[in-house]
Amino acid sequence: MPEEPTNLVLELLRRIDTKVDALRDDMLEVKQRLSLVEEGVAIVHRRLDRLEIRVDRIEKRLGLADAF
């Protein structure tokens, strides 16, 4: 008796499932790395804000502040 033909649709679905699992893992890594980048950008923004405040104070002390 001949072998039962493999179900091509089932085989394709298994391949897709494997690829989706790999993509999910990759996306988790990307999300983690993006979170780290966002945290780094937030730190830079805070430092720039503090520097801006310090520069404003220095300009006021030196009389360099723009009169608005």
mmCIF file of the N, C-alpha and C atoms, coordinates in Angstrom:
data_MODEL
# 
_entry.id   MODEL 
# 
loop_
_atom_site.group_PDB 
_atom_site.id 
_atom_site.type_symbol 
_atom_site.label_atom_id 
_atom_site.label_alt_id 
_atom_site.label_comp_id 
_atom_site.label_asym_id 
_atom_site.label_entity_id 
_atom_site.label_seq_id 
_atom_site.pdbx_PDB_ins_code 
_atom_site.Cartn_x 
_atom_site.Cartn_y 
_atom_site.Cartn_z 
_atom_site.occupancy 
_atom_site.B_iso_or_equiv 
_atom_site.pdbx_formal_charge 
_atom_site.auth_seq_id 
_atom_site.auth_comp_id 
_atom_site.auth_asym_id 
_atom_site.auth_atom_id 
_atom_site.pdbx_PDB_model_num 
ATOM 1   N N  . MET A 1 1  ? 0.841  -1.172 0.000  1.00 0.00 ? 1  MET A N  1 
ATOM 2   C CA . MET A 1 1  ? 0.000  0.000  0.000  1.00 0.00 ? 1  MET A CA 1 
ATOM 3   C C  . MET A 1 1  ? 0.897  1.249  0.000  1.00 0.00 ? 1  MET A C  1 
ATOM 4   N N  . PRO A 1 2  ? 0.565  2.210  -0.852 1.00 0.00 ? 2  PRO A N  1 
ATOM 5   C CA . PRO A 1 2  ? 1.415  3.408  -0.925 1.00 0.00 ? 2  PRO A CA 1 
ATOM 6   C C  . PRO A 1 2  ? 1.340  4.242  0.353  1.00 0.00 ? 2  PRO A C  1 
ATOM 7   N N  . GLU A 1 3  ? 2.452  4.987  0.594  1.00 0.00 ? 3  GLU A N  1 
ATOM 8   C CA . GLU A 1 3  ? 2.474  5.861  1.768  1.00 0.00 ? 3  GLU A CA 1 
ATOM 9   C C  . GLU A 1 3  ? 1.415  6.947  1.650  1.00 0.00 ? 3  GLU A C  1 
ATOM 10  N N  . GLU A 1 4  ? 0.911  7.312  2.805  1.00 0.00 ? 4  GLU A N  1 
ATOM 11  C CA . GLU A 1 4  ? -0.092 8.382  2.828  1.00 0.00 ? 4  GLU A CA 1 
ATOM 12  C C  . GLU A 1 4  ? 0.612  9.693  2.491  1.00 0.00 ? 4  GLU A C  1 
ATOM 13  N N  . PRO A 1 5  ? 0.051  10.475 1.586  1.00 0.00 ? 5  PRO A N  1 
ATOM 14  C CA . PRO A 1 5  ? 0.706  11.739 1.234  1.00 0.00 ? 5  PRO A CA 1 
ATOM 15  C C  . PRO A 1 5  ? 0.728  12.688 2.429  1.00 0.00 ? 5  PRO A C  1 
ATOM 16  N N  . THR A 1 6  ? 1.835  13.369 2.554  1.00 0.00 ? 6  THR A N  1 
ATOM 17  C CA . THR A 1 6  ? 1.924  14.324 3.661  1.00 0.00 ? 6  THR A CA 1 
ATOM 18  C C  . THR A 1 6  ? 0.992  15.493 3.387  1.00 0.00 ? 6  THR A C  1 
ATOM 19  N N  . ASN A 1 7  ? 0.468  16.004 4.431  1.00 0.00 ? 7  ASN A N  1 
ATOM 20  C CA . ASN A 1 7  ? -0.453 17.128 4.315  1.00 0.00 ? 7  ASN A CA 1 
ATOM 21  C C  . ASN A 1 7  ? 0.381  18.401 4.128  1.00 0.00 ? 7  ASN A C  1 
ATOM 22  N N  . LEU A 1 8  ? 0.388  18.920 2.912  1.00 0.00 ? 8  LEU A N  1 
ATOM 23  C CA . LEU A 1 8  ? 1.202  20.090 2.600  1.00 0.00 ? 8  LEU A CA 1 
ATOM 24  C C  . LEU A 1 8  ? 0.788  21.320 3.394  1.00 0.00 ? 8  LEU A C  1 
ATOM 25  N N  . VAL A 1 9  ? -0.496 21.478 3.576  1.00 0.00 ? 9  VAL A N  1 
ATOM 26  C CA . VAL A 1 9  ? -0.982 22.639 4.323  1.00 0.00 ? 9  VAL A CA 1 
ATOM 27  C C  . VAL A 1 9  ? -0.487 22.568 5.761  1.00 0.00 ? 9  VAL A C  1 
ATOM 28  N N  . LEU A 1 10 ? -0.573 21.407 6.362  1.00 0.00 ? 10 LEU A N  1 
ATOM 29  C CA . LEU A 1 10 ? -0.102 21.234 7.731  1.00 0.00 ? 10 LEU A CA 1 
ATOM 30  C C  . LEU A 1 10 ? 1.401  21.502 7.825  1.00 0.00 ? 10 LEU A C  1 
ATOM 31  N N  . GLU A 1 11 ? 2.146  21.027 6.866  1.00 0.00 ? 11 GLU A N  1 
ATOM 32  C CA . GLU A 1 11 ? 3.593  21.261 6.848  1.00 0.00 ? 11 GLU A CA 1 
ATOM 33  C C  . GLU A 1 11 ? 3.899  22.754 6.721  1.00 0.00 ? 11 GLU A C  1 
ATOM 34  N N  . LEU A 1 12 ? 3.189  23.434 5.851  1.00 0.00 ? 12 LEU A N  1 
ATOM 35  C CA . LEU A 1 12 ? 3.393  24.872 5.699  1.00 0.00 ? 12 LEU A CA 1 
ATOM 36  C C  . LEU A 1 12 ? 3.028  25.629 6.977  1.00 0.00 ? 12 LEU A C  1 
ATOM 37  N N  . LEU A 1 13 ? 1.941  25.210 7.604  1.00 0.00 ? 13 LEU A N  1 
ATOM 38  C CA . LEU A 1 13 ? 1.544  25.859 8.864  1.00 0.00 ? 13 LEU A CA 1 
ATOM 39  C C  . LEU A 1 13 ? 2.602  25.656 9.947  1.00 0.00 ? 13 LEU A C  1 
ATOM 40  N N  . ARG A 1 14 ? 3.214  24.503 9.989  1.00 0.00 ? 14 ARG A N  1 
ATOM 41  C CA . ARG A 1 14 ? 4.287  24.246 10.963 1.00 0.00 ? 14 ARG A CA 1 
ATOM 42  C C  . ARG A 1 14 ? 5.487  25.149 10.693 1.00 0.00 ? 14 ARG A C  1 
ATOM 43  N N  . ARG A 1 15 ? 5.828  25.308 9.422  1.00 0.00 ? 15 ARG A N  1 
ATOM 44  C CA . ARG A 1 15 ? 6.948  26.196 9.071  1.00 0.00 ? 15 ARG A CA 1 
ATOM 45  C C  . ARG A 1 15 ? 6.628  27.637 9.459  1.00 0.00 ? 15 ARG A C  1 
ATOM 46  N N  . ILE A 1 16 ? 5.409  28.050 9.171  1.00 0.00 ? 16 ILE A N  1 
ATOM 47  C CA . ILE A 1 16 ? 4.996  29.412 9.531  1.00 0.00 ? 16 ILE A CA 1 
ATOM 48  C C  . ILE A 1 16 ? 5.056  29.598 11.037 1.00 0.00 ? 16 ILE A C  1 
ATOM 49  N N  . ASP A 1 17 ? 4.583  28.600 11.771 1.00 0.00 ? 17 ASP A N  1 
ATOM 50  C CA . ASP A 1 17 ? 4.593  28.666 13.234 1.00 0.00 ? 17 ASP A CA 1 
ATOM 51  C C  . ASP A 1 17 ? 6.021  28.822 13.761 1.00 0.00 ? 17 ASP A C  1 
ATOM 52  N N  . THR A 1 18 ? 6.947  28.084 13.181 1.00 0.00 ? 18 THR A N  1 
ATOM 53  C CA . THR A 1 18 ? 8.350  28.176 13.591 1.00 0.00 ? 18 THR A CA 1 
ATOM 54  C C  . THR A 1 18 ? 8.894  29.573 13.320 1.00 0.00 ? 18 THR A C  1 
ATOM 55  N N  . LYS A 1 19 ? 8.566  30.116 12.162 1.00 0.00 ? 19 LYS A N  1 
ATOM 56  C CA . LYS A 1 19 ? 9.039  31.459 11.819 1.00 0.00 ? 19 LYS A CA 1 
ATOM 57  C C  . LYS A 1 19 ? 8.405  32.518 12.704 1.00 0.00 ? 19 LYS A C  1 
ATOM 58  N N  . VAL A 1 20 ? 7.144  32.351 13.040 1.00 0.00 ? 20 VAL A N  1 
ATOM 59  C CA . VAL A 1 20 ? 6.466  33.303 13.922 1.00 0.00 ? 20 VAL A CA 1 
ATOM 60  C C  . VAL A 1 20 ? 7.108  33.271 15.313 1.00 0.00 ? 20 VAL A C  1 
ATOM 61  N N  . ASP A 1 21 ? 7.447  32.084 15.792 1.00 0.00 ? 21 ASP A N  1 
ATOM 62  C CA . ASP A 1 21 ? 8.127  31.976 17.087 1.00 0.00 ? 21 ASP A CA 1 
ATOM 63  C C  . ASP A 1 21 ? 9.455  32.723 17.068 1.00 0.00 ? 21 ASP A C  1 
ATOM 64  N N  . ALA A 1 22 ? 10.201 32.572 15.986 1.00 0.00 ? 22 ALA A N  1 
ATOM 65  C CA . ALA A 1 22 ? 11.489 33.275 15.870 1.00 0.00 ? 22 ALA A CA 1 
ATOM 66  C C  . ALA A 1 22 ? 11.269 34.788 15.823 1.00 0.00 ? 22 ALA A C  1 
ATOM 67  N N  . LEU A 1 23 ? 10.249 35.222 15.099 1.00 0.00 ? 23 LEU A N  1 
ATOM 68  C CA . LEU A 1 23 ? 9.942  36.647 15.033 1.00 0.00 ? 23 LEU A CA 1 
ATOM 69  C C  . LEU A 1 23 ? 9.530  37.193 16.395 1.00 0.00 ? 23 LEU A C  1 
ATOM 70  N N  . ARG A 1 24 ? 8.772  36.416 17.133 1.00 0.00 ? 24 ARG A N  1 
ATOM 71  C CA . ARG A 1 24 ? 8.347  36.845 18.469 1.00 0.00 ? 24 ARG A CA 1 
ATOM 72  C C  . ARG A 1 24 ? 9.561  37.046 19.367 1.00 0.00 ? 24 ARG A C  1 
ATOM 73  N N  . ASP A 1 25 ? 10.507 36.105 19.314 1.00 0.00 ? 25 ASP A N  1 
ATOM 74  C CA . ASP A 1 25 ? 11.724 36.230 20.108 1.00 0.00 ? 25 ASP A CA 1 
ATOM 75  C C  . ASP A 1 25 ? 12.512 37.466 19.704 1.00 0.00 ? 25 ASP A C  1 
ATOM 76  N N  . ASP A 1 26 ? 12.612 37.682 18.399 1.00 0.00 ? 26 ASP A N  1 
ATOM 77  C CA . ASP A 1 26 ? 13.326 38.863 17.912 1.00 0.00 ? 26 ASP A CA 1 
ATOM 78  C C  . ASP A 1 26 ? 12.645 40.148 18.381 1.00 0.00 ? 26 ASP A C  1 
ATOM 79  N N  . MET A 1 27 ? 11.332 40.178 18.332 1.00 0.00 ? 27 MET A N  1 
ATOM 80  C CA . MET A 1 27 ? 10.602 41.376 18.755 1.00 0.00 ? 27 MET A CA 1 
ATOM 81  C C  . MET A 1 27 ? 10.773 41.644 20.243 1.00 0.00 ? 27 MET A C  1 
ATOM 82  N N  . LEU A 1 28 ? 10.812 40.592 21.046 1.00 0.00 ? 28 LEU A N  1 
ATOM 83  C CA . LEU A 1 28 ? 11.054 40.788 22.475 1.00 0.00 ? 28 LEU A CA 1 
ATOM 84  C C  . LEU A 1 28 ? 12.413 41.433 22.701 1.00 0.00 ? 28 LEU A C  1 
ATOM 85  N N  . GLU A 1 29 ? 13.422 40.967 21.966 1.00 0.00 ? 29 GLU A N  1 
ATOM 86  C CA . GLU A 1 29 ? 14.750 41.551 22.088 1.00 0.00 ? 29 GLU A CA 1 
ATOM 87  C C  . GLU A 1 29 ? 14.745 43.005 21.628 1.00 0.00 ? 29 GLU A C  1 
ATOM 88  N N  . VAL A 1 30 ? 14.072 43.285 20.529 1.00 0.00 ? 30 VAL A N  1 
ATOM 89  C CA . VAL A 1 30 ? 14.009 44.653 20.013 1.00 0.00 ? 30 VAL A CA 1 
ATOM 90  C C  . VAL A 1 30 ? 13.323 45.565 21.031 1.00 0.00 ? 30 VAL A C  1 
ATOM 91  N N  . LYS A 1 31 ? 12.244 45.087 21.636 1.00 0.00 ? 31 LYS A N  1 
ATOM 92  C CA . LYS A 1 31 ? 11.539 45.893 22.628 1.00 0.00 ? 31 LYS A CA 1 
ATOM 93  C C  . LYS A 1 31 ? 12.423 46.178 23.836 1.00 0.00 ? 31 LYS A C  1 
ATOM 94  N N  . GLN A 1 32 ? 13.172 45.191 24.282 1.00 0.00 ? 32 GLN A N  1 
ATOM 95  C CA . GLN A 1 32 ? 14.076 45.389 25.415 1.00 0.00 ? 32 GLN A CA 1 
ATOM 96  C C  . GLN A 1 32 ? 15.144 46.422 25.072 1.00 0.00 ? 32 GLN A C  1 
ATOM 97  N N  . ARG A 1 33 ? 15.709 46.300 23.894 1.00 0.00 ? 33 ARG A N  1 
ATOM 98  C CA . ARG A 1 33 ? 16.751 47.238 23.491 1.00 0.00 ? 33 ARG A CA 1 
ATOM 99  C C  . ARG A 1 33 ? 16.183 48.637 23.306 1.00 0.00 ? 33 ARG A C  1 
ATOM 100 N N  . LEU A 1 34 ? 14.983 48.741 22.761 1.00 0.00 ? 34 LEU A N  1 
ATOM 101 C CA . LEU A 1 34 ? 14.348 50.036 22.589 1.00 0.00 ? 34 LEU A CA 1 
ATOM 102 C C  . LEU A 1 34 ? 14.090 50.693 23.938 1.00 0.00 ? 34 LEU A C  1 
ATOM 103 N N  . SER A 1 35 ? 13.685 49.908 24.910 1.00 0.00 ? 35 SER A N  1 
ATOM 104 C CA . SER A 1 35 ? 13.468 50.447 26.258 1.00 0.00 ? 35 SER A CA 1 
ATOM 105 C C  . SER A 1 35 ? 14.762 51.033 26.811 1.00 0.00 ? 35 SER A C  1 
ATOM 106 N N  . LEU A 1 36 ? 15.868 50.343 26.600 1.00 0.00 ? 36 LEU A N  1 
ATOM 107 C CA . LEU A 1 36 ? 17.152 50.855 27.067 1.00 0.00 ? 36 LEU A CA 1 
ATOM 108 C C  . LEU A 1 36 ? 17.522 52.155 26.353 1.00 0.00 ? 36 LEU A C  1 
ATOM 109 N N  . VAL A 1 37 ? 17.247 52.224 25.072 1.00 0.00 ? 37 VAL A N  1 
ATOM 110 C CA . VAL A 1 37 ? 17.529 53.451 24.318 1.00 0.00 ? 37 VAL A CA 1 
ATOM 111 C C  . VAL A 1 37 ? 16.663 54.595 24.839 1.00 0.00 ? 37 VAL A C  1 
ATOM 112 N N  . GLU A 1 38 ? 15.387 54.321 25.083 1.00 0.00 ? 38 GLU A N  1 
ATOM 113 C CA . GLU A 1 38 ? 14.491 55.358 25.598 1.00 0.00 ? 38 GLU A CA 1 
ATOM 114 C C  . GLU A 1 38 ? 14.953 55.856 26.963 1.00 0.00 ? 38 GLU A C  1 
ATOM 115 N N  . GLU A 1 39 ? 15.396 54.949 27.812 1.00 0.00 ? 39 GLU A N  1 
ATOM 116 C CA . GLU A 1 39 ? 15.913 55.352 29.115 1.00 0.00 ? 39 GLU A CA 1 
ATOM 117 C C  . GLU A 1 39 ? 17.142 56.236 28.952 1.00 0.00 ? 39 GLU A C  1 
ATOM 118 N N  . GLY A 1 40 ? 18.020 55.872 28.029 1.00 0.00 ? 40 GLY A N  1 
ATOM 119 C CA . GLY A 1 40 ? 19.213 56.677 27.779 1.00 0.00 ? 40 GLY A CA 1 
ATOM 120 C C  . GLY A 1 40 ? 18.866 58.061 27.270 1.00 0.00 ? 40 GLY A C  1 
ATOM 121 N N  . VAL A 1 41 ? 17.905 58.153 26.376 1.00 0.00 ? 41 VAL A N  1 
ATOM 122 C CA . VAL A 1 41 ? 17.478 59.449 25.848 1.00 0.00 ? 41 VAL A CA 1 
ATOM 123 C C  . VAL A 1 41 ? 16.870 60.298 26.966 1.00 0.00 ? 41 VAL A C  1 
ATOM 124 N N  . ALA A 1 42 ? 16.100 59.678 27.848 1.00 0.00 ? 42 ALA A N  1 
ATOM 125 C CA . ALA A 1 42 ? 15.499 60.414 28.964 1.00 0.00 ? 42 ALA A CA 1 
ATOM 126 C C  . ALA A 1 42 ? 16.586 60.977 29.871 1.00 0.00 ? 42 ALA A C  1 
ATOM 127 N N  . ILE A 1 43 ? 17.634 60.206 30.108 1.00 0.00 ? 43 ILE A N  1 
ATOM 128 C CA . ILE A 1 43 ? 18.751 60.684 30.937 1.00 0.00 ? 43 ILE A CA 1 
ATOM 129 C C  . ILE A 1 43 ? 19.421 61.878 30.270 1.00 0.00 ? 43 ILE A C  1 
ATOM 130 N N  . VAL A 1 44 ? 19.649 61.781 28.966 1.00 0.00 ? 44 VAL A N  1 
ATOM 131 C CA . VAL A 1 44 ? 20.274 62.891 28.233 1.00 0.00 ? 44 VAL A CA 1 
ATOM 132 C C  . VAL A 1 44 ? 19.401 64.138 28.308 1.00 0.00 ? 44 VAL A C  1 
ATOM 133 N N  . HIS A 1 45 ? 18.092 63.977 28.162 1.00 0.00 ? 45 HIS A N  1 
ATOM 134 C CA . HIS A 1 45 ? 17.185 65.125 28.235 1.00 0.00 ? 45 HIS A CA 1 
ATOM 135 C C  . HIS A 1 45 ? 17.243 65.780 29.610 1.00 0.00 ? 45 HIS A C  1 
ATOM 136 N N  . ARG A 1 46 ? 17.261 64.964 30.664 1.00 0.00 ? 46 ARG A N  1 
ATOM 137 C CA . ARG A 1 46 ? 17.337 65.533 32.013 1.00 0.00 ? 46 ARG A CA 1 
ATOM 138 C C  . ARG A 1 46 ? 18.627 66.320 32.199 1.00 0.00 ? 46 ARG A C  1 
ATOM 139 N N  . ARG A 1 47 ? 19.717 65.761 31.707 1.00 0.00 ? 47 ARG A N  1 
ATOM 140 C CA . ARG A 1 47 ? 21.006 66.462 31.842 1.00 0.00 ? 47 ARG A CA 1 
ATOM 141 C C  . ARG A 1 47 ? 20.999 67.763 31.050 1.00 0.00 ? 47 ARG A C  1 
ATOM 142 N N  . LEU A 1 48 ? 20.430 67.731 29.845 1.00 0.00 ? 48 LEU A N  1 
ATOM 143 C CA . LEU A 1 48 ? 20.364 68.956 29.057 1.00 0.00 ? 48 LEU A CA 1 
ATOM 144 C C  . LEU A 1 48 ? 19.487 70.010 29.737 1.00 0.00 ? 48 LEU A C  1 
ATOM 145 N N  . ASP A 1 49 ? 18.403 69.569 30.350 1.00 0.00 ? 49 ASP A N  1 
ATOM 146 C CA . ASP A 1 49 ? 17.535 70.511 31.073 1.00 0.00 ? 49 ASP A CA 1 
ATOM 147 C C  . ASP A 1 49 ? 18.296 71.167 32.210 1.00 0.00 ? 49 ASP A C  1 
ATOM 148 N N  . ARG A 1 50 ? 19.050 70.365 32.954 1.00 0.00 ? 50 ARG A N  1 
ATOM 149 C CA . ARG A 1 50 ? 19.833 70.924 34.062 1.00 0.00 ? 50 ARG A CA 1 
ATOM 150 C C  . ARG A 1 50 ? 20.894 71.889 33.543 1.00 0.00 ? 50 ARG A C  1 
ATOM 151 N N  . LEU A 1 51 ? 21.534 71.527 32.422 1.00 0.00 ? 51 LEU A N  1 
ATOM 152 C CA . LEU A 1 51 ? 22.538 72.415 31.846 1.00 0.00 ? 51 LEU A CA 1 
ATOM 153 C C  . LEU A 1 51 ? 21.920 73.736 31.393 1.00 0.00 ? 51 LEU A C  1 
ATOM 154 N N  . GLU A 1 52 ? 20.728 73.656 30.826 1.00 0.00 ? 52 GLU A N  1 
ATOM 155 C CA . GLU A 1 52 ? 20.047 74.866 30.387 1.00 0.00 ? 52 GLU A CA 1 
ATOM 156 C C  . GLU A 1 52 ? 19.768 75.792 31.569 1.00 0.00 ? 52 GLU A C  1 
ATOM 157 N N  . ILE A 1 53 ? 19.329 75.210 32.671 1.00 0.00 ? 53 ILE A N  1 
ATOM 158 C CA . ILE A 1 53 ? 19.059 76.003 33.875 1.00 0.00 ? 53 ILE A CA 1 
ATOM 159 C C  . ILE A 1 53 ? 20.343 76.657 34.369 1.00 0.00 ? 53 ILE A C  1 
ATOM 160 N N  . ARG A 1 54 ? 21.430 75.903 34.377 1.00 0.00 ? 54 ARG A N  1 
ATOM 161 C CA . ARG A 1 54 ? 22.710 76.439 34.838 1.00 0.00 ? 54 ARG A CA 1 
ATOM 162 C C  . ARG A 1 54 ? 23.204 77.559 33.925 1.00 0.00 ? 54 ARG A C  1 
ATOM 163 N N  . VAL A 1 55 ? 23.075 77.366 32.617 1.00 0.00 ? 55 VAL A N  1 
ATOM 164 C CA . VAL A 1 55 ? 23.506 78.399 31.674 1.00 0.00 ? 55 VAL A CA 1 
ATOM 165 C C  . VAL A 1 55 ? 22.666 79.660 31.854 1.00 0.00 ? 55 VAL A C  1 
ATOM 166 N N  . ASP A 1 56 ? 21.361 79.496 32.065 1.00 0.00 ? 56 ASP A N  1 
ATOM 167 C CA . ASP A 1 56 ? 20.491 80.660 32.292 1.00 0.00 ? 56 ASP A CA 1 
ATOM 168 C C  . ASP A 1 56 ? 20.948 81.432 33.528 1.00 0.00 ? 56 ASP A C  1 
ATOM 169 N N  . ARG A 1 57 ? 21.281 80.716 34.594 1.00 0.00 ? 57 ARG A N  1 
ATOM 170 C CA . ARG A 1 57 ? 21.744 81.392 35.818 1.00 0.00 ? 57 ARG A CA 1 
ATOM 171 C C  . ARG A 1 57 ? 23.050 82.131 35.568 1.00 0.00 ? 57 ARG A C  1 
ATOM 172 N N  . ILE A 1 58 ? 23.956 81.500 34.839 1.00 0.00 ? 58 ILE A N  1 
ATOM 173 C CA . ILE A 1 58 ? 25.248 82.135 34.533 1.00 0.00 ? 58 ILE A CA 1 
ATOM 174 C C  . ILE A 1 58 ? 25.030 83.388 33.699 1.00 0.00 ? 58 ILE A C  1 
ATOM 175 N N  . GLU A 1 59 ? 24.155 83.281 32.688 1.00 0.00 ? 59 GLU A N  1 
ATOM 176 C CA . GLU A 1 59 ? 23.882 84.461 31.855 1.00 0.00 ? 59 GLU A CA 1 
ATOM 177 C C  . GLU A 1 59 ? 23.283 85.595 32.675 1.00 0.00 ? 59 GLU A C  1 
ATOM 178 N N  . LYS A 1 60 ? 22.408 85.286 33.608 1.00 0.00 ? 60 LYS A N  1 
ATOM 179 C CA . LYS A 1 60 ? 21.820 86.324 34.452 1.00 0.00 ? 60 LYS A CA 1 
ATOM 180 C C  . LYS A 1 60 ? 22.882 86.976 35.310 1.00 0.00 ? 60 LYS A C  1 
ATOM 181 N N  . ARG A 1 61 ? 23.770 86.183 35.884 1.00 0.00 ? 61 ARG A N  1 
ATOM 182 C CA . ARG A 1 61 ? 24.834 86.736 36.722 1.00 0.00 ? 61 ARG A CA 1 
ATOM 183 C C  . ARG A 1 61 ? 25.761 87.639 35.942 1.00 0.00 ? 61 ARG A C  1 
ATOM 184 N N  . LEU A 1 62 ? 26.017 87.273 34.698 1.00 0.00 ? 62 LEU A N  1 
ATOM 185 C CA . LEU A 1 62 ? 26.925 88.070 33.866 1.00 0.00 ? 62 LEU A CA 1 
ATOM 186 C C  . LEU A 1 62 ? 26.204 89.195 33.127 1.00 0.00 ? 62 LEU A C  1 
ATOM 187 N N  . GLY A 1 63 ? 24.908 89.254 33.290 1.00 0.00 ? 63 GLY A N  1 
ATOM 188 C CA . GLY A 1 63 ? 24.128 90.294 32.623 1.00 0.00 ? 63 GLY A CA 1 
ATOM 189 C C  . GLY A 1 63 ? 23.981 90.034 31.126 1.00 0.00 ? 63 GLY A C  1 
ATOM 190 N N  . LEU A 1 64 ? 24.056 88.804 30.742 1.00 0.00 ? 64 LEU A N  1 
ATOM 191 C CA . LEU A 1 64 ? 23.957 88.447 29.320 1.00 0.00 ? 64 LEU A CA 1 
ATOM 192 C C  . LEU A 1 64 ? 22.563 87.961 28.931 1.00 0.00 ? 64 LEU A C  1 
ATOM 193 N N  . ALA A 1 65 ? 21.679 87.864 29.895 1.00 0.00 ? 65 ALA A N  1 
ATOM 194 C CA . ALA A 1 65 ? 20.348 87.326 29.621 1.00 0.00 ? 65 ALA A CA 1 
ATOM 195 C C  . ALA A 1 65 ? 19.584 88.270 28.710 1.00 0.00 ? 65 ALA A C  1 
ATOM 196 N N  . ASP A 1 66 ? 18.893 87.701 27.730 1.00 0.00 ? 66 ASP A N  1 
ATOM 197 C CA . ASP A 1 66 ? 18.077 88.495 26.818 1.00 0.00 ? 66 ASP A CA 1 
ATOM 198 C C  . ASP A 1 66 ? 16.911 89.105 27.580 1.00 0.00 ? 66 ASP A C  1 
ATOM 199 N N  . ALA A 1 67 ? 16.618 90.350 27.292 1.00 0.00 ? 67 ALA A N  1 
ATOM 200 C CA . ALA A 1 67 ? 15.484 91.011 27.931 1.00 0.00 ? 67 ALA A CA 1 
ATOM 201 C C  . ALA A 1 67 ? 14.256 90.798 27.054 1.00 0.00 ? 67 ALA A C  1 
ATOM 202 N N  . PHE A 1 68 ? 13.324 89.989 27.506 1.00 0.00 ? 68 PHE A N  1 
ATOM 203 C CA . PHE A 1 68 ? 12.091 89.721 26.747 1.00 0.00 ? 68 PHE A CA 1 
ATOM 204 C C  . PHE A 1 68 ? 10.926 90.317 27.477 1.00 0.00 ? 68 PHE A C  1 
# 
